[in-house]
């Protein structure tokens, strides 16, 4: 990134009058301060397929409309997930291969190995476990006192679920939360002090999971993710970096997305009291509301592809080797595809027609599990509390990838 570009902070500029070629929606301040929406509106209107020449991550294309994102998603032959699905390029000396950052057929083989953990029959078994855990978590909360919803509910529920899916020692489950945060946040986010510390902690994660692998590789029939990887034809001979890459994928996929939808849903209902009243009057709307929360929050803001050949998208000439970023947060607010997209409407028709889970071969493997956790949580909240009231400003993750929260101060009001 050039010195001149470093001095241009999007947060100080006017989204309507800034020259289109100067716009860089990847700047983290826009995300930590929640100031990106007008910039995406401008791009959708004036340059839906937009080239940014200068950014911290280098040159990249932004794809901001629903239909164009779908076109990219459906064409993995041109728009490759290899070598990474995030806007920043991987460090050449610390590559973490993972199946979401692979193309078919290798992607399909590895994904098939683990997707049984979220098969319908297994979800049915998990439902009662999730409900009892949700009940225990909610019953342990202080009523009438301020506490951090992210830590006490969002993180706790998703981390307990992850521990179950991995058959991970329950008393160590908060390690999963830490590794998820470290995997998606470098020194610029404040989560770690240096890239060296980040790698060190991820290697601790690998070492821990290698012990679990060693314990399970001689035992057939395990129904947890580690056993599935250890016995899967396409995964049993993975090298350590690839094992770590897939662990990071499964930890982040099972943690960040649901965690941030749980927090974001509470915030959305507080910001839209009419919708909260609608929920109180009709709890049967919860399954539909869950889809609207996931659209509204869009817990992973983007996915990146790399063009394997020249391609014309939205009238723009993308060249082989170019970085192409699909901004799900923008596609989920696209006025040409979604009616009244800037409104949070819990009984919205066709609420599941959102981009938050991706589409095509890379559609989120755990989407039904995420929806089920959110549904059960809101069913149990409605049985106990008149309101989960937000009583302070949320603190957002300083990331253009994980679209979420570190703090959400709330107070519970009983029925």
C-alpha positions in Angstrom: 0.0 0.0 0.0 1.4 3.4 -0.9 2.2 6.2 1.6 -0.5 8.4 0.0 -3.1 5.7 0.4 -2.1 5.1 4.0 -3.1 8.7 4.8 -6.6 8.3 3.3 -8.9 7.1 6.0 -12.3 6.2 4.6 -13.9 7.0 8.0 -13.0 10.7 7.5 -14.4 11.0 4.0 -17.9 11.4 2.5 -19.2 8.2 0.9 -21.2 10.2 -1.6 -18.5 12.5 -2.9 -15.3 10.5 -2.6 -14.0 9.6 -6.1 -15.1 6.0 -6.8 -11.5 4.9 -7.6 -10.4 5.9 -4.1 -12.9 3.8 -2.2 -11.4 1.0 0.0 -14.2 -0.8 2.0 -11.7 -3.2 3.6 -10.3 -0.6 6.0 -10.8 -2.0 9.5 -12.0 1.3 11.1 -15.1 1.2 8.9 -15.9 -2.2 10.6 -15.0 -1.5 14.2 -17.0 1.8 14.0 -19.8 0.3 12.0 -19.4 3.0 9.3 -19.3 0.8 6.2 -23.0 0.7 5.1 -23.0 4.0 3.1 -19.9 3.0 1.3 -21.4 -0.3 0.2 -24.6 1.5 -0.8 -22.5 3.8 -3.0 -20.6 0.9 -4.6 -23.8 -1.0 -5.3 -25.2 2.1 -7.0 -22.2 3.4 -8.9 -19.7 0.5 -9.2 -21.1 -2.9 -8.2 -18.0 -4.6 -9.5 -15.3 -2.2 -8.2 -11.5 -2.2 -8.4 -9.5 -1.0 -5.4 -5.9 -0.4 -6.5 -4.4 0.4 -3.0 -5.2 -1.4 0.2 -3.5 -3.1 3.1 -4.2 -6.3 1.4 -3.1 -5.1 -2.1 -5.3 -4.6 -5.2 -8.7 -6.3 -5.1 -12.2 -6.4 -6.8 -15.3 -5.8 -4.7 -18.4 -7.6 -5.7 -21.3 -6.0 -3.9 -24.6 -7.0 -5.5 -26.6 -10.2 -4.8 -26.7 -11.4 -8.4 -23.0 -10.8 -9.1 -22.0 -12.6 -5.9 -24.2 -15.6 -7.0 -22.5 -15.6 -10.4 -19.1 -15.8 -8.7 -20.2 -18.4 -6.2 -21.6 -20.7 -8.9 -18.4 -20.6 -11.0 -15.7 -22.2 -9.0 -14.0 -23.2 -12.3 -13.0 -19.6 -12.8 -13.2 -18.2 -9.3 -11.0 -20.4 -7.2 -11.0 -20.7 -3.4 -7.3 -21.6 -3.5 -5.1 -20.3 -1.8 -7.4 -18.6 0.7 -11.0 -17.3 1.3 -10.0 -14.1 3.1 -8.9 -10.8 1.5 -5.4 -11.0 3.0 -2.9 -13.3 1.2 -1.5 -16.2 3.3 2.0 -16.0 4.6 4.2 -18.2 2.4 6.0 -19.6 5.4 2.8 -20.4 7.3 0.2 -21.8 4.9 -2.8 -23.6 6.4 -4.6 -25.7 3.7 -8.2 -26.3 4.5 -11.0 -27.7 2.5 -13.0 -24.4 2.2 -9.9 -23.0 0.5 -9.8 -25.8 -2.0 -11.7 -26.5 -5.2 -13.4 -29.8 -6.3 -12.6 -32.6 -6.3 -10.3 -32.4 -3.2 -12.7 -30.0 -1.5 -15.6 -32.4 -2.0 -13.7 -35.4 -0.7 -12.6 -33.7 2.5 -15.9 -32.0 3.2 -17.7 -35.3 2.7 -15.5 -36.9 5.4 -16.9 -34.6 8.2 -20.3 -33.5 7.0 -21.9 -36.5 8.7 -21.6 -34.7 12.0 -24.3 -32.3 10.9 -26.4 -34.8 9.1 -30.2 -34.6 9.9 -30.1 -37.8 12.0 -27.3 -36.4 14.1 -28.9 -33.0 14.4 -32.0 -34.7 15.9 -29.8 -36.3 18.5 -28.0 -33.0 19.3 -31.3 -31.1 19.7 -32.0 -32.2 23.3 -28.3 -31.7 24.3 -28.4 -28.1 22.9 -31.7 -27.4 24.7 -30.5 -28.6 28.1 -27.3 -26.5 27.7 -29.3 -23.5 26.7 -31.5 -23.9 29.7 -28.6 -24.3 32.1 -26.8 -21.2 30.6 -30.0 -19.0 30.8 -30.8 -20.2 34.3 -27.3 -19.3 35.5 -27.6 -15.6 34.4 -28.1 -12.7 36.9 -31.5 -11.1 36.5 -31.6 -7.3 36.8 -27.7 -6.9 36.8 -25.6 -5.8 33.9 -23.4 -8.4 32.3 -21.6 -9.1 28.9 -24.0 -11.2 26.8 -21.2 -12.1 24.4 -19.1 -13.9 27.1 -21.9 -15.4 29.2 -24.2 -16.6 26.5 -22.9 -16.3 22.9 -19.4 -17.7 23.5 -20.5 -20.2 26.2 -23.2 -21.8 24.1 -21.2 -22.1 20.9 -18.1 -23.3 22.7 -20.0 -26.0 24.5 -21.4 -27.1 21.1 -18.0 -27.2 19.6 -16.6 -29.3 22.4 -19.4 -31.8 21.8 -18.7 -31.9 18.0 -15.0 -32.6 18.6 -15.6 -34.7 21.7 -13.1 -32.2 23.2 -12.4 -32.2 27.0 -15.2 -30.1 28.4 -13.1 -28.4 31.1 -10.8 -27.0 28.4 -13.5 -25.8 26.1 -12.5 -22.1 26.4 -9.3 -22.9 24.6 -11.5 -23.4 21.5 -12.8 -19.8 21.9 -9.2 -18.5 22.2 -8.0 -20.4 19.2 -10.9 -19.2 17.1 -10.1 -15.6 18.0 -6.4 -16.1 17.3 -7.0 -17.8 14.0 -9.0 -14.9 12.6 -7.2 -12.0 14.3 -3.6 -10.8 13.8 -1.7 -8.1 15.7 -3.8 -5.3 14.0 -6.9 -6.5 15.9 -5.2 -6.5 19.4 -6.0 -10.2 19.9 -2.3 -11.1 19.8 0.8 -8.9 20.2 2.7 -10.3 17.2 2.5 -12.7 14.3 5.0 -14.9 16.2 2.6 -15.1 19.2 -0.3 -16.0 16.8 1.6 -18.9 15.2 2.8 -20.1 18.6 -0.7 -20.3 19.9 -2.0 -22.0 16.8 0.8 -24.6 17.1 -0.4 -25.2 20.7 -3.8 -25.9 19.2 -2.3 -28.4 16.7 -0.3 -30.1 19.5 -3.4 -30.5 21.6 -5.5 -31.9 18.7 -2.6 -34.2 17.6 -2.9 -35.9 21.1 -6.7 -36.4 20.5 -6.0 -37.8 17.0 -3.5 -40.3 18.4 -6.0 -41.4 21.0 -8.7 -42.0 18.4 -7.0 -43.3 15.3 -7.0 -46.8 16.6 -10.7 -46.8 17.5 -13.2 -47.3 14.7 -16.7 -45.8 14.7 -16.2 -42.5 16.5 -18.9 -40.0 15.6 -16.9 -36.8 16.4 -15.0 -34.6 14.0 -11.5 -35.8 15.0 -12.4 -39.5 14.6 -14.0 -38.7 11.2 -10.8 -36.9 10.0 -8.5 -39.7 11.5 -10.4 -42.4 9.6 -11.5 -40.6 6.4 -9.8 -41.9 3.2 -9.1 -38.3 2.0 -8.0 -37.0 5.4 -6.2 -39.7 7.4 -2.8 -39.0 5.8 -3.0 -35.2 6.1 0.2 -33.4 7.0 0.2 -31.4 10.3 -0.3 -28.0 8.5 -3.4 -29.3 6.7 -4.8 -30.8 9.9 -4.3 -27.5 11.6 -5.9 -25.7 8.6 -9.0 -27.9 8.8 -9.2 -27.6 12.6 -9.1 -23.8 12.2 -11.9 -24.0 9.6 -14.1 -26.2 11.8 -13.5 -24.2 15.0 -14.1 -20.8 13.3 -17.0 -22.1 11.3 -18.7 -23.6 14.3 -17.9 -20.7 16.6 -17.7 -17.2 15.1 -20.8 -17.4 12.9 -23.3 -18.6 15.6 -21.7 -16.6 18.3 -22.1 -13.3 16.5 -25.6 -14.1 15.3 -26.6 -14.7 18.9 -25.3 -11.3 19.9 -26.4 -9.5 16.8 -29.9 -10.8 17.2 -30.3 -9.3 20.7 -28.9 -6.0 19.4 -31.3 -6.0 16.4 -34.4 -6.6 18.5 -33.4 -3.8 20.8 -32.9 -1.4 17.9 -36.3 -2.4 16.5 -38.7 -2.5 19.5 -41.7 -3.1 17.2 -40.1 -6.3 16.1 -39.4 -7.3 19.7 -43.1 -6.8 20.5 -44.0 -8.9 17.5 -41.8 -11.7 18.8 -43.5 -11.5 22.3 -46.9 -11.7 20.7 -46.1 -14.6 18.4 -43.2 -16.9 19.4 -44.1 -19.1 16.4 -42.2 -16.6 14.3 -38.9 -17.7 15.8 -37.7 -20.0 13.0 -38.3 -17.2 10.4 -36.7 -14.6 12.8 -33.6 -16.8 13.0 -33.1 -16.5 9.2 -33.6 -12.7 9.3 -31.1 -12.4 12.2 -28.5 -14.3 10.1 -29.1 -12.1 7.1 -29.1 -8.9 9.2 -25.9 -9.8 11.1 -24.0 -11.5 8.2 -21.5 -13.0 10.6 -18.8 -13.5 8.0 -18.6 -10.3 6.0 -16.8 -11.6 2.9 -15.4 -14.5 1.0 -12.5 -14.1 -1.4 -11.8 -15.9 -4.7 -8.9 -15.7 -7.1 -9.6 -15.6 -10.8 -8.0 -18.5 -12.8 -8.8 -16.9 -16.1 -10.0 -13.6 -17.6 -13.7 -13.0 -17.0 -16.2 -10.2 -17.6 -18.4 -9.6 -14.5 -20.9 -6.8 -14.4 -19.2 -5.2 -17.4 -15.7 -5.2 -15.8 -12.8 -7.1 -17.1 -11.3 -9.2 -14.3 -7.9 -10.7 -15.2 -6.4 -14.1 -14.3 -4.7 -13.8 -10.9 -6.9 -11.0 -9.7 -8.3 -11.1 -6.1 -12.1 -11.0 -6.1 -14.0 -10.3 -2.8 -17.6 -11.2 -2.5 -19.1 -8.8 0.2 -21.9 -10.9 1.7 -22.8 -8.0 4.0 -23.5 -5.9 0.9 -25.3 -8.6 -1.0 -27.6 -9.0 2.0 -28.5 -5.3 1.8 -29.0 -5.3 -2.0 -32.1 -3.3 -2.9 -32.4 -5.0 -6.3 -32.6 -8.5 -4.7 -34.2 -8.0 -1.3 -37.3 -5.9 -0.4 -36.6 -3.2 2.2 -33.2 -4.7 2.9 -32.2 -2.0 5.5 -35.2 -3.0 7.7 -35.0 -5.8 10.3 -38.3 -7.7 9.8 -38.7 -10.9 11.8 -41.6 -12.2 9.7 -40.0 -11.3 6.4 -41.3 -13.5 3.5 -38.6 -15.8 2.1 -36.2 -14.8 5.0 -33.8 -17.7 4.1 -33.0 -16.1 0.8 -29.8 -14.5 2.1 -26.1 -14.9 1.4 -24.7 -15.4 4.9 -24.1 -19.1 4.4 -22.6 -18.7 1.0 -23.8 -20.7 -2.0 -22.8 -23.5 -4.4 -20.1 -26.0 -3.5 -18.9 -24.0 -0.5 -22.3 -23.4 1.1 -21.8 -23.5 4.9 -21.8 -27.2 6.0 -23.2 -26.3 9.5 -26.0 -24.0 8.4 -28.8 -26.2 9.9 -27.0 -26.6 13.2 -26.5 -22.8 13.4 -30.2 -22.2 12.8 -31.1 -24.9 15.3 -29.0 -23.3 18.1 -30.5 -19.9 17.5 -34.0 -21.3 17.4 -33.7 -23.2 20.6 -32.0 -20.2 22.3 -34.8 -17.8 21.4 -37.5 -20.4 22.4 -35.9 -20.7 25.8 -35.4 -16.9 26.2 -39.1 -16.3 25.5 -40.0 -18.7 28.3 -38.0 -16.8 30.9 -37.5 -13.2 30.0 -39.7 -10.3 29.0 -36.7 -8.6 27.5 -32.9 -8.9 27.0 -32.2 -5.2 27.2 -29.0 -3.8 25.7 -27.8 -1.2 28.3 -24.5 0.1 26.7 -22.7 0.4 23.4 -21.6 -2.8 21.7 -17.9 -3.3 21.0 -17.3 -4.7 17.6 -14.5 -6.9 16.3 -12.0 -4.8 14.3 -12.1 -7.1 11.3 -13.5 -7.0 7.8 -14.0 -10.8 7.8 -15.5 -11.7 11.2 -18.5 -9.4 11.5 -19.2 -9.6 15.2 -18.9 -8.4 18.8 -16.6 -8.7 21.8 -18.9 -6.9 24.3 -22.7 -6.4 24.5 -23.8 -5.2 27.9 -27.3 -6.3 28.8 -29.8 -6.6 31.6 -32.5 -9.2 31.9 -36.1 -8.4 32.6 -38.1 -11.4 33.9 -41.6 -12.3 32.7 
